């Protein structure tokens, strides 16, 4: 997933992040629709409202995090984004030990703020928006899964996420879609960042306990930092690495001690 994000960011000098997000969503939508073949007839109003909200949260999450990628390092953007699902996992908890995870996450945020000159505040804001959308995605994914069997809900939600961006991309950046190289890279990003990781996560969830899965997924900020280093040559400062480590530890700890589902109980194709 993070390798796909790094490849996408490498194109931002030639094409807008919104266009890359659109290409990624179109790719995943076509694959998921062909795979899931959702049954749309006879659906209730509740079914459509849930999948509509799910799709809008999915689209907002993808669009906002790519806007963040364009402005701040990949690993930092994903680290900030993780505050959303972490807050969701801890909200309402009254256990004293959960204060440890809150404290670790807060320490990570403080460390990121210690070098404000290195971070574009707009990029930070977009990462926070992505985190809020991710939390909404998690909440709506359970309801979507309950009302739409298999991957049908995700397939329809992916289509919903694609529609709002389509007029803008076709009118403002339609010329980029005539470039075969950009189309192929967009296809690769869709496969790397959505289709392949989602399929792997689906298989993993059948055999791994949710707590173990959540702990492994908490390594995403670190994976993003490594992918950015290898593909883009992005280097993080010592304070930024420490901040990333704090958030990873907080998410892993909250997941390991959670009574319910972990922050990543539902895969998030962002």
N, C-alpha and C positions, 0 to 999 in steps of 0.2 A: 504493500500500500504506500509506504513512504518512498520507496524507489520510484514509483509512478509519480508521486508528488514532486520529487527532485527532477525527474525528466521534464515534467510539465513546466516547472519554474525556469528551466533552461531555455524555454521558448518565449518567455515573457518579454524579451527584447524585440521580438518580431510580431507577436500577436497578443492581444489582450488576455488577461486572466479569465475574463468572462467567456471568451470564445473557447478557451481550453476546457473550462468547466462544462460548457455546453457540449463540446465534442465528447467529453468523458461521459456525461449523462446520456447522450444519444446512444453511444456504444453500449452502455450497460442496459439501457431501456430496451434496445432491439434484442439483445441477447436474452434478457429476462422475459420479455414478452414471448419470444419463440420457445423458451424453455418452459415457462409456467403455464402459458395459454390460459390466462385468467377468464373465468366465467363472469360476465358483467350483467347478464340478464337476471332479473328477479332480485336484484340487490336492494336492500332497504335504504331508507334515507340515512340511518345511522351508519351503515356500512360506508356510504359515500362520504359522509362528513369526516369519519375517522381516517379514511385513506387520503382524503384531501388534506387534512391537517398533517398527516404523516408525510405526504409528498412535499408540502410547503416547508416543513422543518428540514427534510432531507435536502431540498434545493437551497435553502438559506444556509445550512451548515456547509455545504460544498462551496457555494459562491463566496461566503464570508471568509472561509479559511484560505481560499486561493487569493483573495484580495489581501489577506494578511501575509501570505507567502511572498507576494510581490514587494512587500515593504520591510519585513523583518526576517531574520534567519528562520529556516524551516523548523529546526529543533525547538526554538523558543516559541514559535507560533503554536506548535502542537502542545507544548508544555502549558501554555496559557489556556488553550482550548480545553485541556483536561480538567480545569477547575470546574467546568460545568457539570460533568458526570460525577465528579468527586463530591461537589456540594449536594447533588441529588442523592447520592448514596448516604450522606451523613445527616441530611435534613431530618429533623424530628428525633434524632438520637439523643438519649439522655445518659448514655454510658460514659463514665469518666474517661475510659481508655480512648474513646473516639476524639477526645480533645487533643490527643497526641497527633493524630492525623491532620486535624485542623491546624495545629501549630506548625507541623512540617510544611503543609501547603502554604500557610501564611509566610513562613520563613522563605520559601521559594519565591513568592511574590515580592517580598521585601528585597531579596537579593537581586531580582530583576530590576527593581526600581533604583538600585544603588548605582547603576550606570545608565541613567536616562538618556544621555547624549547618544548612546549607541542604538536606541530603539525608537523607531518612528511611532509616536502616540496613536496615529491613525491605524497603523498596522496592529498595535496592541488592542485597540478598540474592535477591530474586525475579528481578531482572535477571540475576544470575549463574546462577541455576538455569535460566533461559531460555537462556542461552549454552551451558551444558552440554547441555541438551536439543537445542539447535540442532546442536551438534557430533555428537551421536548421530544426529540426523536426517540429516546429511550422510553419515555412514558407512553408514547403513542404506538410504539412497536408491539408492545404486548397486546393492546387492544386490537391492532390490525391483525396480528397473528391469530387472535381468537375468532375474528369475524371473517377473515379471508384465509382459506387453507393454503398450506405450503408456501410457495413463493409468490402466489398470486397478488397478495397485497403489496409486496415490495415492487413487483413489476408495474402495477398500476401507479403506485406512488412515484416511481422513477419517471413515468410518463408525465405525471402532474408536475414534478420538479423541472422537467425540461421545457414545458410549454411557456412559462412566463419569460424565459430568456430568449426564446426563439425569435420573436419579432426584432428585438434589439440586435441580436447577432447577425441576422440575415440582412438588416438594413444598414447597420453601421460597420460591420466587418465581414460582409458576405464575400468580398474579394479574396479574403484569406482562405476561404473554403474551396477555392479553385486551385490552391497549391497542394499538389499530391503529397509532398513531404509533410506538410502540416497536418493533413488528413490522416496520414499513416501514424504520425506521432500521437495525434489525438486518439486514434484507435488503440495504440499501445498503452496510453495512459488509462483509457477506460478499462482495458483488460487487466493492467497491473494494479490499478487502484480500486477497482470495484468488482469485476467478475471473478478474477482469480482469488483475491483474499476472502471475498464473501463465501465462495465455494469451499475454500479451506476451513474457514471458521465454522461453516455448517457441519462439515465432517468432524471437526475437532469437538464441537459441542455434543456430538453423539457418544463420544468416548471419554471425554475429560470431565471431571467434576467442575461445576460452574465457578467455584472459588479458584481452582487451579487455572482455568481459562482466563479469568479476570486478572489474576496476578501476571500471567504471561502477557496479556494485552496491555498491562500498565507499562510495559517496556517501550511502547510506541514512541514517546518523546526521544528516548535514546536511539531508537531505530531511525527516527527522522534526522537526528543530528549526524549519525553515521552516513546515511544516504546523502545528506547535503554535503558532507565533507568529501565523499568519494566522487559524486557526480558534479558538484558545483564548486568545490574547494572552499566552502563556507567554514570558517573557524569560529568557535565560541571562546569567550574569555573564561578565565577560571571561575569568576563569580556566576556566569551564566551556566556553566557546567554544574556548579554547586546547586543552583536554583533548580535545574532540571532534575538532579538527583533527589532533591527534597520532594518534588512533586511526584516523581516515580515511586519513592518510598511511601508517600502518603496514600497514593492510589492502591499500591500493593497491600499496604497494611489495612486500609479500610475494606478492601476486598476479602482479605484473609480472615478478618474478624467479623464480617458482616453476617447478620442473621438471615438476610434475604438474598436477593440476587445481587451480583456484583455490578459495578458501574458499567461493565461491558457485557452484561448478560445477553443483550441483543447486539449482534455485529453492526457496526456503523460504517457503511461504505463511504468515508470521507477522505 
